[in-house]
Amino acid sequence: MENVAAQILEFMMLFAFGFSWPFAIARTLKAKRVDGKSPAFMAIVLFGYLCGILAHVVEGTKLWLVAVYLADMALVSTDLVLYFRYARLNRRPSERT
C-alpha cells in the first residue's frame, strides 16, 4: 500500500515550488529585464523535475503527481524562455550580432 502522507507531502513541495514561479514570470514581464536571474539554475530545476517524473514512471506509482511536475516544468520553462528573450533585447546595440 502506498504511503498517502508521502504523496501529500510531495504534492505540497511541488505546489510550494510551483507557486513561486508565476510571481517570477510576472516580475520579468513587468520589468522586461532579467537581472539577477540564472538560466543555469532554471535548467537545473528543470532537470530535477524531469528526474522526479522519471522516478514515478519507472516505479509506476503516483502517476497523478507527474501532472504537477509537468505544470511546474511549464512555469520554469516559461521563465527560461523569457530570460533568453529579454537578455537578447536588453543587450546594447554594439553587443548584438
DRENPA-3360 file (N, C-alpha, C; in nm, 2 decimals, always signed):
BEGIN
1 = MENVAAQI = +0.08/-0.12/+0.00/+0.00/+0.00/+0.00/+0.09/+0.13/+0.00 ~ +0.05/+0.22/-0.09/+0.13/+0.34/-0.10/+0.11/+0.43/+0.02 ~ +0.21/+0.51/+0.06/+0.20/+0.60/+0.17/+0.14/+0.73/+0.12 ~ +0.01/+0.75/+0.17/-0.07/+0.87/+0.13/+0.00/+0.99/+0.18 ~ +0.05/+0.99/+0.30/+0.11/+1.10/+0.36/+0.23/+1.15/+0.28 ~ +0.31/+1.05/+0.23/+0.43/+1.09/+0.14/+0.38/+1.15/+0.01 ~ +0.27/+1.11/-0.04/+0.22/+1.17/-0.17/+0.17/+1.31/-0.14 ~ +0.10/+1.33/-0.03/+0.06/+1.46/+0.00/+0.17/+1.56/+0.03;
9 = LEFMMLFA = +0.27/+1.51/+0.10/+0.39/+1.60/+0.12/+0.47/+1.63/+0.00 ~ +0.48/+1.53/-0.09/+0.54/+1.56/-0.22/+0.46/+1.66/-0.30 ~ +0.33/+1.64/-0.30/+0.24/+1.74/-0.37/+0.26/+1.88/-0.31 ~ +0.27/+1.89/-0.18/+0.29/+2.02/-0.12/+0.42/+2.08/-0.15 ~ +0.52/+2.00/-0.16/+0.66/+2.05/-0.20/+0.65/+2.10/-0.34 ~ +0.59/+2.03/-0.43/+0.58/+2.07/-0.57/+0.49/+2.20/-0.59 ~ +0.38/+2.20/-0.51/+0.30/+2.32/-0.51/+0.37/+2.44/-0.46 ~ +0.45/+2.43/-0.35/+0.52/+2.54/-0.30/+0.63/+2.59/-0.40;
17 = FGFSWPFA = +0.70/+2.50/-0.46/+0.80/+2.54/-0.56/+0.73/+2.61/-0.68 ~ +0.62/+2.54/-0.73/+0.55/+2.59/-0.84/+0.48/+2.73/-0.82 ~ +0.44/+2.75/-0.69/+0.37/+2.87/-0.66/+0.45/+3.00/-0.68 ~ +0.58/+2.98/-0.66/+0.67/+3.10/-0.67/+0.70/+3.14/-0.82 ~ +0.69/+3.05/-0.91/+0.72/+3.08/-1.05/+0.63/+3.18/-1.12 ~ +0.50/+3.18/-1.10/+0.42/+3.29/-1.16/+0.46/+3.43/-1.12 ~ +0.50/+3.44/-0.99/+0.55/+3.57/-0.94/+0.68/+3.61/-1.01 ~ +0.77/+3.52/-1.03/+0.89/+3.55/-1.11/+0.86/+3.58/-1.25;
25 = IARTLKAK = +0.77/+3.51/-1.31/+0.73/+3.54/-1.45/+0.67/+3.68/-1.46 ~ +0.58/+3.71/-1.37/+0.51/+3.84/-1.37/+0.61/+3.95/-1.35 ~ +0.71/+3.93/-1.26/+0.82/+4.03/-1.24/+0.90/+4.06/-1.37 ~ +0.93/+3.95/-1.44/+1.01/+3.96/-1.56/+0.93/+4.03/-1.67 ~ +0.80/+4.00/-1.68/+0.72/+4.06/-1.78/+0.70/+4.21/-1.75 ~ +0.69/+4.25/-1.62/+0.67/+4.39/-1.59/+0.80/+4.47/-1.61 ~ +0.91/+4.41/-1.56/+1.04/+4.48/-1.57/+1.10/+4.48/-1.71 ~ +1.07/+4.37/-1.78/+1.13/+4.35/-1.91/+1.28/+4.34/-1.90;
33 = RVDGKSPA = +1.33/+4.29/-1.79/+1.47/+4.27/-1.76/+1.49/+4.14/-1.69 ~ +1.61/+4.09/-1.69/+1.63/+3.96/-1.63/+1.75/+3.96/-1.54 ~ +1.78/+4.08/-1.49/+1.90/+4.10/-1.40/+1.88/+4.01/-1.28 ~ +1.98/+3.94/-1.24/+1.98/+3.85/-1.12/+1.92/+3.71/-1.15 ~ +1.87/+3.69/-1.27/+1.82/+3.55/-1.30/+1.93/+3.47/-1.35 ~ +1.92/+3.34/-1.33/+2.02/+3.25/-1.37/+1.96/+3.14/-1.46 ~ +2.00/+3.13/-1.59/+1.94/+3.03/-1.67/+2.00/+2.89/-1.63 ~ +2.12/+2.89/-1.58/+2.17/+2.76/-1.53/+2.09/+2.70/-1.42;
41 = FMAIVLFG = +2.05/+2.79/-1.32/+1.97/+2.75/-1.21/+1.83/+2.69/-1.26 ~ +1.77/+2.76/-1.36/+1.64/+2.72/-1.41/+1.66/+2.58/-1.48 ~ +1.77/+2.57/-1.55/+1.79/+2.44/-1.62/+1.81/+2.33/-1.52 ~ +1.88/+2.35/-1.41/+1.90/+2.25/-1.31/+1.76/+2.22/-1.24 ~ +1.68/+2.31/-1.22/+1.54/+2.29/-1.17/+1.47/+2.20/-1.26 ~ +1.47/+2.23/-1.39/+1.40/+2.15/-1.49/+1.45/+2.01/-1.49 ~ +1.58/+1.99/-1.48/+1.64/+1.86/-1.47/+1.59/+1.78/-1.35 ~ +1.58/+1.85/-1.24/+1.53/+1.79/-1.11/+1.39/+1.74/-1.13;
49 = YLCGILAH = +1.31/+1.83/-1.19/+1.17/+1.79/-1.21/+1.16/+1.67/-1.31 ~ +1.24/+1.67/-1.41/+1.25/+1.55/-1.50/+1.28/+1.43/-1.43 ~ +1.38/+1.43/-1.34/+1.42/+1.32/-1.26/+1.31/+1.27/-1.17 ~ +1.23/+1.36/-1.12/+1.12/+1.33/-1.03/+1.01/+1.25/-1.12 ~ +0.98/+1.30/-1.24/+0.89/+1.24/-1.33/+0.94/+1.10/-1.36 ~ +1.06/+1.09/-1.40/+1.12/+0.95/-1.44/+1.11/+0.86/-1.32 ~ +1.13/+0.90/-1.20/+1.13/+0.82/-1.08/+0.99/+0.76/-1.07 ~ +0.88/+0.84/-1.09/+0.75/+0.79/-1.08/+0.71/+0.70/-1.19;
57 = VVEGTKLW = +0.76/+0.73/-1.31/+0.73/+0.65/-1.43/+0.80/+0.51/-1.41 ~ +0.92/+0.51/-1.37/+0.99/+0.38/-1.35/+0.93/+0.30/-1.24 ~ +0.89/+0.36/-1.13/+0.83/+0.29/-1.02/+0.69/+0.25/-1.05 ~ +0.62/+0.33/-1.14/+0.48/+0.30/-1.18/+0.38/+0.34/-1.07 ~ +0.42/+0.43/-0.98/+0.33/+0.48/-0.88/+0.32/+0.63/-0.88 ~ +0.21/+0.67/-0.82/+0.19/+0.82/-0.80/+0.19/+0.89/-0.93 ~ +0.14/+0.83/-1.04/+0.15/+0.89/-1.17/+0.07/+1.02/-1.17 ~ -0.03/+1.04/-1.08/-0.10/+1.17/-1.08/-0.01/+1.28/-1.05;
65 = LVAVYLAD = +0.10/+1.26/-0.98/+0.19/+1.36/-0.94/+0.27/+1.41/-1.06 ~ +0.28/+1.33/-1.17/+0.35/+1.37/-1.29/+0.29/+1.49/-1.35 ~ +0.15/+1.51/-1.34/+0.09/+1.62/-1.39/+0.13/+1.75/-1.31 ~ +0.16/+1.74/-1.19/+0.21/+1.85/-1.11/+0.35/+1.89/-1.15 ~ +0.43/+1.79/-1.17/+0.57/+1.81/-1.21/+0.56/+1.88/-1.35 ~ +0.48/+1.83/-1.44/+0.47/+1.89/-1.57/+0.42/+2.04/-1.57 ~ +0.33/+2.07/-1.48/+0.28/+2.21/-1.46/+0.40/+2.30/-1.41 ~ +0.47/+2.25/-1.31/+0.59/+2.32/-1.26/+0.69/+2.34/-1.37;
73 = MALVSTDL = +0.72/+2.23/-1.45/+0.81/+2.25/-1.56/+0.77/+2.35/-1.66 ~ +0.64/+2.36/-1.69/+0.59/+2.46/-1.78/+0.61/+2.60/-1.73 ~ +0.60/+2.62/-1.60/+0.62/+2.75/-1.55/+0.77/+2.79/-1.55 ~ +0.86/+2.69/-1.52/+1.00/+2.72/-1.52/+1.05/+2.74/-1.67 ~ +0.99/+2.66/-1.76/+1.03/+2.68/-1.90/+0.98/+2.82/-1.95 ~ +0.87/+2.86/-1.91/+0.82/+3.00/-1.95/+0.92/+3.10/-1.90 ~ +0.96/+3.09/-1.78/+1.06/+3.19/-1.72/+1.19/+3.18/-1.79 ~ +1.23/+3.06/-1.83/+1.36/+3.05/-1.91/+1.35/+3.11/-2.05;
81 = VLYFRYAR = +1.24/+3.09/-2.11/+1.22/+3.15/-2.25/+1.22/+3.30/-2.23 ~ +1.15/+3.35/-2.13/+1.15/+3.50/-2.11/+1.29/+3.55/-2.08 ~ +1.37/+3.47/-2.00/+1.51/+3.51/-1.98/+1.58/+3.53/-2.11 ~ +1.58/+3.43/-2.20/+1.66/+3.45/-2.32/+1.60/+3.56/-2.41 ~ +1.47/+3.58/-2.41/+1.41/+3.69/-2.49/+1.46/+3.82/-2.44 ~ +1.44/+3.85/-2.31/+1.48/+3.98/-2.26/+1.63/+4.00/-2.24 ~ +1.70/+3.89/-2.23/+1.85/+3.91/-2.22/+1.90/+3.95/-2.36 ~ +1.84/+3.90/-2.47/+1.87/+3.94/-2.60/+1.83/+4.08/-2.63;
89 = LNRRPSER = +1.71/+4.12/-2.59/+1.66/+4.25/-2.62/+1.73/+4.36/-2.54 ~ +1.78/+4.32/-2.42/+1.84/+4.42/-2.33/+1.99/+4.44/-2.36 ~ +2.05/+4.37/-2.45/+2.19/+4.39/-2.49/+2.20/+4.52/-2.56 ~ +2.32/+4.58/-2.54/+2.35/+4.71/-2.60/+2.36/+4.68/-2.75 ~ +2.32/+4.78/-2.84/+2.33/+4.76/-2.98/+2.47/+4.71/-3.03 ~ +2.58/+4.75/-2.96/+2.71/+4.71/-3.00/+2.74/+4.57/-2.97 ~ +2.66/+4.51/-2.88/+2.68/+4.37/-2.84/+2.59/+4.27/-2.92 ~ +2.50/+4.33/-3.00/+2.41/+4.24/-3.08/+2.48/+4.19/-3.20;
97 = T = +2.45/+4.07/-3.24/+2.51/+4.02/-3.36/+2.40/+3.99/-3.47;
% end
